[in-house]
Amino acid sequence: MAPPSKYSPEFREEAVQIALRSSKTISEVARELELNSETLRGWVKKHQKQQERAPDAELTVNERSRLKELERRNRELEMENSFLKKCAAYFAKDPR
């Protein structure tokens, strides 16, 4: 059994994002982050493999997370919109 990683999932994800967004090579990014370049390269490959999907495949973890957040935000905006419509109707009443 492999020993537990000394790097948190958050650190790994941040390192992968830096490597993908940077114009530097993976080796240069790894050196700056004081990582073994093959370790970072493995993380990047794993990340890219998780992002790939077949046309009929289910959503990735990141896509499901994003969808859930967007659905929550949509519900919130619908409630705000409903409230504002009620306010507009109340203030639009004839004061007589």
GROMACS elastic network, one bead per residue, 0.5 to 0.9 nm:
[ bonds ]
;  ai    aj funct       b0    kb
    2     5     6  0.85317   500
    3     6     6  0.89151   500
    4     7     6  0.87888   500
    5     8     6  0.73437   500
    7    10     6  0.81641   500
    7    11     6  0.62138   500
    7    12     6  0.66060   500
    8    11     6  0.51922   500
    8    12     6  0.63360   500
    8    13     6  0.87273   500
    9    12     6  0.50320   500
    9    13     6  0.61478   500
    9    14     6  0.85686   500
   10    13     6  0.51821   500
   10    14     6  0.61322   500
   10    15     6  0.85381   500
   11    14     6  0.51261   500
   11    15     6  0.60421   500
   11    16     6  0.85536   500
   12    15     6  0.51137   500
   12    16     6  0.61610   500
   12    17     6  0.86244   500
   12    40     6  0.80782   500
   12    43     6  0.70880   500
   13    16     6  0.50943   500
   13    17     6  0.61589   500
   13    18     6  0.86169   500
   13    43     6  0.82072   500
   13    44     6  0.88623   500
   13    47     6  0.83093   500
   14    17     6  0.50750   500
   14    18     6  0.61530   500
   14    19     6  0.85739   500
   15    18     6  0.51235   500
   15    19     6  0.61625   500
   15    20     6  0.86360   500
   15    29     6  0.80596   500
   15    30     6  0.81393   500
   15    33     6  0.77203   500
   15    40     6  0.73928   500
   15    43     6  0.85260   500
   15    44     6  0.86319   500
   16    19     6  0.50419   500
   16    20     6  0.61014   500
   16    21     6  0.85500   500
   16    40     6  0.70658   500
   16    41     6  0.85099   500
   16    43     6  0.65597   500
   16    44     6  0.54607   500
   16    47     6  0.75354   500
   17    20     6  0.50940   500
   17    21     6  0.59775   500
   17    22     6  0.82243   500
   17    44     6  0.84388   500
   18    21     6  0.52925   500
   18    22     6  0.57025   500
   18    29     6  0.74642   500
   19    22     6  0.53853   500
   19    23     6  0.80399   500
   19    24     6  0.72923   500
   19    25     6  0.73006   500
   19    26     6  0.57984   500
   19    28     6  0.88895   500
   19    29     6  0.60691   500
   19    30     6  0.81595   500
   19    40     6  0.82507   500
   19    41     6  0.88960   500
   19    44     6  0.76783   500
   20    23     6  0.80549   500
   20    24     6  0.88986   500
   20    26     6  0.83504   500
   20    44     6  0.77424   500
   21    24     6  0.86591   500
   22    25     6  0.77349   500
   22    26     6  0.88151   500
   22    29     6  0.80710   500
   24    27     6  0.80591   500
   24    28     6  0.60455   500
   24    29     6  0.64743   500
   25    28     6  0.52106   500
   25    29     6  0.63516   500
   25    30     6  0.85458   500
   26    29     6  0.51237   500
   26    30     6  0.59508   500
   26    31     6  0.84944   500
   26    37     6  0.64677   500
   26    38     6  0.86712   500
   26    40     6  0.70084   500
   26    41     6  0.65301   500
   26    44     6  0.88036   500
   27    30     6  0.50430   500
   27    31     6  0.60996   500
   27    32     6  0.86736   500
   27    35     6  0.88558   500
   27    36     6  0.80147   500
   27    38     6  0.80749   500
   27    40     6  0.81560   500
   27    41     6  0.82030   500
   28    31     6  0.51036   500
   28    32     6  0.63017   500
   28    33     6  0.87002   500
   28    37     6  0.80527   500
   29    32     6  0.51251   500
   29    33     6  0.62315   500
   29    34     6  0.84576   500
   29    35     6  0.84057   500
   29    37     6  0.80487   500
   29    40     6  0.85095   500
   30    33     6  0.50633   500
   30    34     6  0.58490   500
   30    36     6  0.61110   500
   30    37     6  0.51016   500
   30    38     6  0.85624   500
   30    39     6  0.83494   500
   30    40     6  0.63039   500
   30    41     6  0.86396   500
   31    35     6  0.59404   500
   31    36     6  0.72602   500
   31    37     6  0.71399   500
   32    35     6  0.77044   500
   33    36     6  0.89019   500
   34    37     6  0.88956   500
   35    38     6  0.84439   500
   35    39     6  0.69543   500
   35    40     6  0.69267   500
   36    39     6  0.52552   500
   36    40     6  0.66130   500
   36    41     6  0.87153   500
   37    40     6  0.52252   500
   37    41     6  0.60261   500
   37    42     6  0.85654   500
   38    42     6  0.60176   500
   38    43     6  0.85713   500
   39    42     6  0.51764   500
   39    43     6  0.63771   500
   39    44     6  0.87555   500
   40    43     6  0.50178   500
   40    44     6  0.61693   500
   40    45     6  0.86173   500
   41    44     6  0.50843   500
   41    45     6  0.61778   500
   41    46     6  0.85805   500
   42    45     6  0.51133   500
   42    46     6  0.60884   500
   42    47     6  0.85022   500
   43    46     6  0.50995   500
   43    47     6  0.60639   500
   43    48     6  0.85852   500
   44    47     6  0.50419   500
   44    48     6  0.61221   500
   44    49     6  0.85367   500
   45    48     6  0.50955   500
   45    49     6  0.60637   500
   45    50     6  0.85792   500
   46    49     6  0.50899   500
   46    50     6  0.62055   500
   46    51     6  0.86676   500
   47    50     6  0.51540   500
   47    51     6  0.62849   500
   47    52     6  0.88310   500
   48    51     6  0.50206   500
   48    52     6  0.63036   500
   49    52     6  0.52291   500
   49    53     6  0.79992   500
   50    53     6  0.74540   500
   50    60     6  0.69368   500
   50    61     6  0.83315   500
   51    60     6  0.66193   500
   51    61     6  0.87753   500
   51    62     6  0.83173   500
   52    60     6  0.84127   500
   53    56     6  0.79930   500
   53    57     6  0.59145   500
   53    58     6  0.78555   500
   53    59     6  0.81035   500
   53    60     6  0.78133   500
   54    57     6  0.50031   500
   54    58     6  0.83494   500
   55    58     6  0.86517   500
   57    60     6  0.86683   500
   59    62     6  0.79598   500
   59    63     6  0.56671   500
   59    64     6  0.58980   500
   60    63     6  0.50912   500
   60    64     6  0.61187   500
   60    65     6  0.85232   500
   61    64     6  0.51688   500
   61    65     6  0.61534   500
   61    66     6  0.86085   500
   62    65     6  0.50693   500
   62    66     6  0.61012   500
   62    67     6  0.85153   500
   63    66     6  0.50126   500
   63    67     6  0.59651   500
   63    68     6  0.84825   500
   64    67     6  0.50295   500
   64    68     6  0.60834   500
   64    69     6  0.86051   500
   65    68     6  0.51772   500
   65    69     6  0.62951   500
   65    70     6  0.86852   500
   66    69     6  0.51206   500
   66    70     6  0.61373   500
   66    71     6  0.85732   500
   67    70     6  0.50586   500
   67    71     6  0.60551   500
   67    72     6  0.85565   500
   68    71     6  0.51323   500
   68    72     6  0.62208   500
   68    73     6  0.86567   500
   69    72     6  0.51199   500
   69    73     6  0.61855   500
   69    74     6  0.85553   500
   70    73     6  0.50114   500
   70    74     6  0.59865   500
   70    75     6  0.86266   500
   71    75     6  0.62747   500
   71    76     6  0.86445   500
   72    75     6  0.52464   500
   72    76     6  0.63084   500
   72    77     6  0.87652   500
   73    77     6  0.61737   500
   73    78     6  0.85734   500
   74    77     6  0.51341   500
   74    78     6  0.61121   500
   74    79     6  0.86652   500
   75    78     6  0.50772   500
   75    79     6  0.62817   500
   75    80     6  0.87040   500
   76    79     6  0.52581   500
   76    80     6  0.63352   500
   76    81     6  0.86558   500
   77    81     6  0.59928   500
   77    82     6  0.85084   500
   78    81     6  0.50109   500
   78    82     6  0.61100   500
   78    83     6  0.85912   500
   79    82     6  0.50982   500
   79    83     6  0.61932   500
   79    84     6  0.86395   500
   80    83     6  0.50982   500
   80    84     6  0.61649   500
   80    85     6  0.86371   500
   81    84     6  0.51178   500
   81    85     6  0.61927   500
   81    86     6  0.87047   500
   82    85     6  0.51530   500
   82    86     6  0.63668   500
   82    87     6  0.87273   500
   83    86     6  0.51635   500
   83    87     6  0.62611   500
   83    88     6  0.86756   500
   84    88     6  0.60540   500
   84    89     6  0.85264   500
   85    88     6  0.50594   500
   85    89     6  0.61494   500
   85    90     6  0.85761   500
   86    89     6  0.51054   500
   86    90     6  0.61329   500
   86    91     6  0.86967   500
   87    90     6  0.50597   500
   87    91     6  0.62033   500
   87    92     6  0.84136   500
   88    91     6  0.52746   500
   88    92     6  0.59035   500
   88    93     6  0.87412   500
   89    92     6  0.50644   500
   89    93     6  0.64562   500
   90    93     6  0.56380   500
   91    94     6  0.82142   500
   91    95     6  0.87927   500
   92    95     6  0.85678   500
   93    96     6  0.87111   500
